Amino acid sequence: MQIREQIRHYIAKNFLFDEKGFSHSDTTSFLSEGIVDSIGVLELVTFVGQEFGVSVDPAEITPENFDSVEQIAQYVERKRG
C-alpha cells in the first residue's frame, strides 16, 4: 500500500468513521474542514511514527507537516530520505 493510500485509509477509519474510504482530495486541510482536532494531530503523529518508522521531533508537529494527506506523505518521504 502506498503512503498516501495508508494515510487516507487511517483518516477515513479513525476520524471520519467511514469504511468506504476517504472522499476528500489529498490537499484538503484536516483542521479547516474539522476532520482532525488538536488531539487528533497527536494521534496522527503516533500513527506516522509507528506506521512509517519515522521519528517525529516535537518541532516538526506543524500544520505544514500534518494538515493534509499530501503534507503528511511529503513529510514521511522527506524523513525517509
C-alpha positions in Angstrom: 0.0 0.0 0.0 1.4 3.4 -0.9 2.0 6.1 1.7 -1.0 8.3 0.6 -3.3 5.3 0.5 -2.3 4.3 4.0 -2.9 7.8 5.3 -6.3 8.1 3.5 -7.3 4.7 5.0 -6.3 5.7 8.5 -8.1 9.1 8.4 -11.3 7.5 6.9 -11.4 4.8 9.5 -10.3 6.7 12.6 -11.6 10.2 12.1 -14.4 10.0 9.6 -15.5 6.6 10.7 -16.2 5.7 7.1 -15.2 2.2 5.9 -15.9 3.3 2.3 -12.8 5.4 2.2 -11.5 9.0 2.2 -13.7 11.1 -0.1 -11.7 14.3 0.1 -8.8 15.5 -2.0 -5.3 14.8 -0.8 -4.8 18.6 -0.3 -7.9 19.1 1.9 -7.0 20.7 5.2 -7.9 18.5 8.1 -8.0 21.4 10.5 -10.0 23.8 8.3 -12.6 21.1 7.4 -12.9 19.9 11.1 -11.7 16.4 10.2 -8.9 16.4 12.8 -8.7 18.5 16.0 -5.6 19.1 18.2 -5.9 15.8 19.9 -6.3 14.1 16.5 -3.0 15.7 15.4 -1.3 13.8 18.2 -2.9 10.6 17.1 -1.7 11.3 13.5 1.9 11.8 14.8 1.7 8.5 16.6 0.4 6.8 13.5 3.1 8.3 11.3 5.8 7.2 13.7 4.6 3.7 14.0 3.3 3.0 10.5 6.2 4.6 8.6 9.0 4.1 11.1 10.0 7.7 11.3 10.9 9.7 14.4 8.8 12.9 14.7 10.5 15.7 16.5 8.1 17.9 18.5 9.2 21.0 16.5 8.0 19.2 13.3 4.4 18.9 14.6 3.1 21.8 12.5 0.2 22.3 10.1 2.8 22.4 7.3 3.6 18.7 8.0 0.3 17.3 9.4 -2.7 19.1 7.9 -3.5 17.0 4.8 -2.8 13.7 3.2 -0.4 15.3 0.8 1.5 17.2 3.6 1.9 14.0 5.7 3.1 12.0 2.7 5.6 14.6 1.7 6.8 14.8 5.4 7.3 11.0 5.5 9.1 11.0 2.2 11.5 13.7 3.5 12.1 11.9 6.7 12.8 8.6 4.9 15.3 10.4 2.7 
